[in-house]
C-alpha cells in the first residue's frame, strides 16, 4: 500500500521537527490534529513500510535503530529486575 500524503508529511515533520518553535507535542497537535500518542503509533507503523524507507531512507533507518535500541533496553531491564529477589 503506498504512503498517503499524511504519511509523507509525518516523515517529513519527523526529519525536521526540532526546527519548529515550541514543544513537539503542540506542533503535532496543530499540524496533524493527532495526540502525541496516536502520532507515535502511526510513526511506528510507518517504520515497517518499505515505501517509507524509499521516501526517506536515512530517517527511517535512524528511527528503526532508535526503536530497536529502546526495545533491547526494555528487555534487559526486565531481565535484570526479574533476577533480583
C-alpha positions in Angstrom: 0.0 0.0 0.0 1.5 3.4 -1.0 2.2 6.1 1.5 -0.6 8.6 2.0 0.0 12.3 1.9 -0.3 12.4 5.7 2.3 9.5 6.0 4.8 11.5 3.9 4.0 14.7 5.9 4.7 12.8 9.2 8.0 11.5 7.9 8.9 15.0 6.7 7.9 16.5 10.0 9.9 13.9 12.0 13.0 14.8 9.9 12.9 18.5 10.9 10.6 18.9 13.9 13.4 20.3 16.0 13.4 23.5 13.9 9.8 24.2 14.8 9.1 26.7 17.5 7.6 25.4 20.7 7.1 21.9 22.1 6.9 19.0 19.7 3.6 17.7 21.1 2.0 21.1 20.4 3.3 21.1 16.8 2.0 17.5 16.3 -1.5 18.5 17.5 -1.6 21.7 15.4 -0.2 20.2 12.2 -1.8 16.8 12.2 -4.7 17.1 14.7 -3.4 14.0 16.4 -2.5 13.3 20.0 1.2 12.6 20.6 0.3 9.0 21.4 -1.5 8.5 18.1 1.2 10.2 16.2 3.9 7.9 17.6 1.7 4.9 16.9 1.4 5.9 13.2 5.1 6.7 13.0 6.0 3.3 14.5 3.8 1.6 11.9 5.4 3.7 9.1 8.9 2.5 10.1 7.9 -1.0 8.9 6.6 0.2 5.5 9.0 -0.3 2.6 7.6 2.8 1.0 8.7 4.9 4.0 12.2 3.6 3.6 12.0 4.6 -0.1 10.7 8.1 0.9 13.5 8.9 3.4 15.9 6.0 4.0 18.2 7.9 6.4 15.4 9.0 8.7 13.7 5.6 8.7 16.9 3.7 9.4 17.8 6.1 12.2 14.4 5.7 13.8 14.4 2.0 13.4 17.8 1.8 15.2 16.4 4.0 18.0 13.3 1.8 18.3 15.4 -1.4 18.3 17.8 0.1 21.0 14.8 1.0 23.2 13.4 -2.5 22.8 16.7 -4.1 23.8 17.0 -1.8 26.8 13.5 -2.7 27.9 14.2 -6.4 27.6 17.4 -6.0 29.5 15.7 -4.0 32.2 13.0 -6.7 32.6 15.7 -9.4 32.7 17.7 -7.5 35.3 14.7 -6.8 37.5 13.5 -10.4 37.2 16.7 -11.8 38.5 16.7 -9.7 41.7 15.0 -11.3 44.7 
